[in-house]
Amino acid sequence: MLKTLKVMAAGLALSLLTAMSAHAAASCGDGSGKAAEGEPIVIGAITGKTGPDDFSNSTKAAKAYFDCLNANGGIKGRPIKYVVEDDQWNPETAAQLGAKIVNDEKAVLMVGNSSYVECGANAEFYKKSGIYVIAGVGVPRECFFAENYAPTNAGPRVSMLGAMGYALDKLNAKSVACIGPNIPNVGTWSCEGVALLAKEKGFKADVILMDPGSADATSVILQAAASKPDVIVLGMSKGVAVPLLTAAEEQGLNQTITFLSAASAYDLSVPATIGSGWDGKFFVNMEFNDLEADTPDNKNWLAVMDEYGQESDPRDTFAQAGYLAARIAEKALMTLDPNNITRETASAAVRQVKDFKSDIFCAPWYFGDGQPRHNANSTTRMAVSEGGKWKVVSDCAPSPDPELKDIRAFEATMK
Amino acid sequence: MNLLPFLISGLGIGAVYALSGVGLVILYRSTGVLNFAFGAIGALGAHVAWQLLQWKQPLALAILAAVLVATAVSFLYGRIFAPMLSHRDTVVRAVGTVAPALFLIALMGVIWGELPRRLQFPTDQMFLALFGVRLTYTRLIALVLAILMVVAITLLLNRTRLGLDMRALANDRDLSAILGVRILHTETAAWVITGIFAGLAGLLLADLVRLQGTFLTFLVIPAIAAAILGQLRSLTITAIAGLSVGVAEAVLTPIAWISPYRAAAPFVIALAAVMILGSTSRAALRDR
């Protein structure tokens, strides 16, 4: 009798445990829990891991998803072999690694790429080689103006103009100063977008380009504030945005001017770092859903990271981008006959991707077959710093970037 | 364009460049070592202060700990590693200090990461309003501290036995040894003094600029520019030069065509200084 009770208790404990872990189970592939054992499909990626900043969170998340997929049937029984290379923020290295992945590894597709230098170095080569890239995070202009390259993120310019649009519509801004890094095709490109929109809509815009390595944030802020703008929009990385905000607070400008930023300053640590002086005064654009959003796909992303990623892999917006890129690749490859997955068939499948829905995106993602450039993610949200946290304050809104006219026109034909 | 606000904004950082420059010169004069690890040592101290403040320790303790840690690291390098290179060329001795700099960057990266943090003092909230700009008390403290330290070091050099030994070493190392100057003792004292400078400068820069290991490490460069302008000898000229480098960088801000490149100001100034003062600096090096 006692023995039976013990067994029952153990059984109860066991079933409780399974029930508790089941609610966070990662869902990938066919969900069969059967490992894929066929011939691997080679997918490549280039990421900027070592260098001025670590951009590899995107490929880490993509790898976690592919591992999850491989453990759940893979692509109709074939596992993904995911080859990730670090370009060290060096265009020459990026070109060598691109050739290695495309020519030597014979990758059929590239997924989750996130690099500052790779687009400029390799876009032409990818086009010539007939390989397609579903990138994670694109930063410079080249990533959004290439035929074979489609990032899942919105990019610094679209994101900055998303913030600008919010300032115009919700904060009634009539004048702006745009602070961007003096990096061609990044800062200049972003702030030019603000200037162009200002011309179209008839508001006042100043453009200030700064060296991100400059020690003197106060002078930049004084220069931006000199024209007494209603809002200041930042296009700097969080490493530079924080000192700029600190300098602005020191000058008491947080009381008179509202600050906004492109998604580059969206990091969970920022609100606590800048402190309570910025509560309700610093807005940031988000390329993806809230990192802590309680929505099904966002929760699945976190579950995939927990089960298949490393504990140390950051759960940030780059990781969301990599996860989405991997899921889009899965969707494309699943349409194919598993015995006939080549670069040609995979490319054709990627070109056909449309209406990819995830609650991490604002709008369904599509590749845009036949388009000379790709920027499917151009609808963004805004959050504000509040009590040491980001508080989402807006619904999804399309970025008012005038340069998106071709993209909007194409989207209209899809409907 | 009104340049006055920018002049005010440049004063704070300029004062810290001055402080750092003087810290470099005092070490170079006594030991012949140009300390590239100066910024990294200061950054380590600042990180320690930040950590203590995170742990809700009093501000005074945090500041004290920052200066103590910086001084201790400087002392350890000066006592253990620097003497091993003491008979090598000036260049070798200078390059030797890159090793602790790189080590400290890595150490700070491992412990605190590269995300910038905010080190704040209560004096950030207090300010004088001048020409429409707020000159915070932290910047005023930086200015006063720079002046005080120059005066203190000048007195030390001119009025004390240690100062006499240091000056003797600066003139002729071998001759001083024969005359009974305790070389190791004097050099170690110089490393301790430069460590105190590094600790104070690191704290101020972490507050005024940003608390980020790699970034603070490389802020040694404007200080080296100032030290070169002072020909690695004159404390007063170094201090004035440091102040000028900071102000020059700030005042260039509103000049649109040069503004995006103004971060290069310290390098350009240092380059010009080397070209103009080159011959005299070489003479100074030969002295050693």
Boltz contact constraints between the chains, C-beta under 6 A:
constraints:
  - contact:
      token1: [A, 182]
      token2: [B, 260]
      max_distance: 6.0
  - contact:
      token1: [A, 209]
      token2: [B, 260]
      max_distance: 6.0
  - contact:
      token1: [A, 211]
      token2: [B, 263]
      max_distance: 6.0
  - contact:
      token1: [A, 213]
      token2: [B, 263]
      max_distance: 6.0
  - contact:
      token1: [A, 214]
      token2: [B, 263]
      max_distance: 6.0
  - contact:
      token1: [A, 215]
      token2: [B, 209]
      max_distance: 6.0
  - contact:
      token1: [A, 216]
      token2: [B, 13]
      max_distance: 6.0
  - contact:
      token1: [A, 216]
      token2: [B, 249]
      max_distance: 6.0
  - contact:
      token1: [A, 216]
      token2: [B, 250]
      max_distance: 6.0
  - contact:
      token1: [A, 218]
      token2: [B, 9]
      max_distance: 6.0
  - contact:
      token1: [A, 219]
      token2: [B, 6]
      max_distance: 6.0
  - contact:
      token1: [A, 219]
      token2: [B, 9]
      max_distance: 6.0
  - contact:
      token1: [A, 219]
      token2: [B, 250]
      max_distance: 6.0
  - contact:
      token1: [A, 219]
      token2: [B, 253]
      max_distance: 6.0
  - contact:
      token1: [A, 222]
      token2: [B, 5]
      max_distance: 6.0
  - contact:
      token1: [A, 222]
      token2: [B, 9]
      max_distance: 6.0
  - contact:
      token1: [A, 223]
      token2: [B, 253]
      max_distance: 6.0
  - contact:
      token1: [A, 223]
      token2: [B, 254]
      max_distance: 6.0
  - contact:
      token1: [A, 239]
      token2: [B, 116]
      max_distance: 6.0
  - contact:
      token1: [A, 242]
      token2: [B, 116]
      max_distance: 6.0
  - contact:
      token1: [A, 243]
      token2: [B, 210]
      max_distance: 6.0
  - contact:
      token1: [A, 246]
      token2: [B, 118]
      max_distance: 6.0
  - contact:
      token1: [A, 250]
      token2: [B, 124]
      max_distance: 6.0
  - contact:
      token1: [A, 250]
      token2: [B, 136]
      max_distance: 6.0
  - contact:
      token1: [A, 251]
      token2: [B, 134]
      max_distance: 6.0
  - contact:
      token1: [A, 269]
      token2: [B, 115]
      max_distance: 6.0
  - contact:
      token1: [A, 273]
      token2: [B, 118]
      max_distance: 6.0
